[in-house]
Amino acid sequence: MNTLFEKIGGEAAVNAAVDIFYRKVLADDSISHFFETTDMAAQHAKQKSFLTMAFGGPNNYTGADMRKAHAPLVAKGLNENHFNAVAGHLQATLEELNVPENLIDEVMAIAGSTKDDVLGK
Amino acid sequence: MAVITYGEHLLQSEAGESVLDTLLRNNIDAPYSCKAGVCQTCIMQCVSGQLPETAQQELKPNLREQGYFLSCQCFTDSDLQIRLPESEQLFVTAKLIEKQRLSPTVYRLHLQTATPLFYHAGQFINVKRNDGLIRSYSLASLPSEDNSLELHVKRMDNGAMSHWMTEDFQIGENIEIDGPIGNCFYASTSHDQPMLLVGSGTGLAPLIGILRDALHNNHSGPVYLYHVSFKEDELYLDKEIKALIENTPNVHYKPIITQHMTEDYVVSGRAGETALVEHPKLNGWKIFICGAPAMVKFMQQRAYLAGASMNDIYSDPFETRELRKEPR
């Protein structure tokens, strides 16, 4: 048990977290419009890959991908407040699942590291 | 950018364009309907070239191996040589054995295939007319109890296929069918799970199949079926459903009439909201939503926010070309 992903519980942890996390995001009127699409299942799957990455799991994300994927949202006004709101929901999700504090800190550090790319800075 | 070879045509694809759109832009009359990777009407076969994974992910492994792909989901930079599927590989012949009018606009059709089709009630099939026109219809029948395939066909004002199916298609005549397709069906592994079924119009067809499957499996959890309909005379299975569930106190049926609702309310999909008012907490429920795309989308999201897990929400949006206000 070495990596963050293993310590946090691997794919099972992602599966447990994604429903709670995405529900919080959709229920938050200040950010939900960035997440509403015609294909809810696809959007849910995207959140799952995001959590896998934030949990230190296997992923193919690059900074350039992040930039490209979020560019249309930045054009619609995505800003730091929105980013912080999503991060807050991620933290609340982990707390709800009783993830130990030191692991939450690690996850939040990974999520925070994507900020410039997500916001296109 | 890629070169798509189709018959004698060499077509240059544009950036961000699906193979289907390349064909349509060049005035090639390729079959399609939903353009969302659901209905599989636009299925084609790749003879040479490298297909992207997304173009095949919804298909069964045996179709993937033979190079079948969904042209509306195929975005690629590699050159492809493609063709329409050979009919005998995908389609089987089915004969119309019964047709019955259930409401002013809805008809029930029974089709029979020479070899029984292996399917789950609630899945759908693609029906192909002689001239190549293809449309999707859900299966209301139960393979364990019925020896024919039951479809509910609503005659649409400008629906070429539905007009033909309800008026011109005669008993004893044949049609080609492909399928079954889709994952909107009852799983007999969770007998006591509460279930919420919401359908608008002929979105009732897959739900009746699912309900009958649940009854067949002695489902013990509570089941709530809501049928959203414009007018009372379009509650086309009202009596049948009441008779079907008469002796099963755990199953409940509730019609929702939209006639007196504002158009915005109906168009936005909120007509199904009654179901959610009565069931505000859906943690642990299994949800099936079928019919008008706006209603499906709205209910999907609301059911999820009410606590249902994404894996427990099944939907079947009726994405037809006739129903769309704007082409895509």
Interface residues (C-beta under 8 A of the other chain):
Chain A: V18 D19 Y22 R23 L26 A27 E36 T38 D39 M40 A41 H44
Chain B: A36 P293 K297 Q300 Q301 Y304 L305 G307 S309 M310
